[in-house]
Amino acid sequence: MTTILELKTGLFPDAERVAEAVETLGGTLTVARADTTGLAPDDTDGWAAVARAILSADLIVTL
């Protein structure tokens, strides 16, 4: 099974369109999501969770 991580950063204006495209892939994909838009720089637990998600993903799509 392939895991795709949608890493929401708030940096890209076409993020919604890309997210919709990922949803249409279907098949045996698992889509995980991590939202960094509200994380404070000193939120070590939050950033650790994001790092774990990145390391466990097969593909990362930055939104």
Secondary structure as a PSIPRED ss2 file (coil, helix, strand):
# PSIPRED VFORMAT (PSIPRED V4.0)

   1 M C   1.000  0.000  0.000
   2 T E   0.000  0.000  1.000
   3 T E   0.000  0.000  1.000
   4 I E   0.000  0.000  1.000
   5 L E   0.000  0.000  1.000
   6 E E   0.000  0.000  1.000
   7 L E   0.000  0.000  1.000
   8 K E   0.000  0.000  1.000
   9 T C   1.000  0.000  0.000
  10 G C   1.000  0.000  0.000
  11 L C   1.000  0.000  0.000
  12 F C   1.000  0.000  0.000
  13 P C   1.000  0.000  0.000
  14 D C   1.000  0.000  0.000
  15 A H   0.000  1.000  0.000
  16 E H   0.000  1.000  0.000
  17 R H   0.000  1.000  0.000
  18 V H   0.000  1.000  0.000
  19 A H   0.000  1.000  0.000
  20 E H   0.000  1.000  0.000
  21 A H   0.000  1.000  0.000
  22 V H   0.000  1.000  0.000
  23 E H   0.000  1.000  0.000
  24 T H   0.000  1.000  0.000
  25 L C   1.000  0.000  0.000
  26 G C   1.000  0.000  0.000
  27 G C   1.000  0.000  0.000
  28 T C   1.000  0.000  0.000
  29 L E   0.000  0.000  1.000
  30 T E   0.000  0.000  1.000
  31 V E   0.000  0.000  1.000
  32 A E   0.000  0.000  1.000
  33 R E   0.000  0.000  1.000
  34 A E   0.000  0.000  1.000
  35 D E   0.000  0.000  1.000
  36 T C   1.000  0.000  0.000
  37 T C   1.000  0.000  0.000
  38 G C   1.000  0.000  0.000
  39 L C   1.000  0.000  0.000
  40 A C   1.000  0.000  0.000
  41 P C   1.000  0.000  0.000
  42 D C   1.000  0.000  0.000
  43 D C   1.000  0.000  0.000
  44 T H   0.000  1.000  0.000
  45 D H   0.000  1.000  0.000
  46 G H   0.000  1.000  0.000
  47 W H   0.000  1.000  0.000
  48 A H   0.000  1.000  0.000
  49 A H   0.000  1.000  0.000
  50 V H   0.000  1.000  0.000
  51 A H   0.000  1.000  0.000
  52 R H   0.000  1.000  0.000
  53 A H   0.000  1.000  0.000
  54 I H   0.000  1.000  0.000
  55 L H   0.000  1.000  0.000
  56 S H   0.000  1.000  0.000
  57 A C   1.000  0.000  0.000
  58 D C   1.000  0.000  0.000
  59 L E   0.000  0.000  1.000
  60 I E   0.000  0.000  1.000
  61 V E   0.000  0.000  1.000
  62 T E   0.000  0.000  1.000
  63 L C   1.000  0.000  0.000
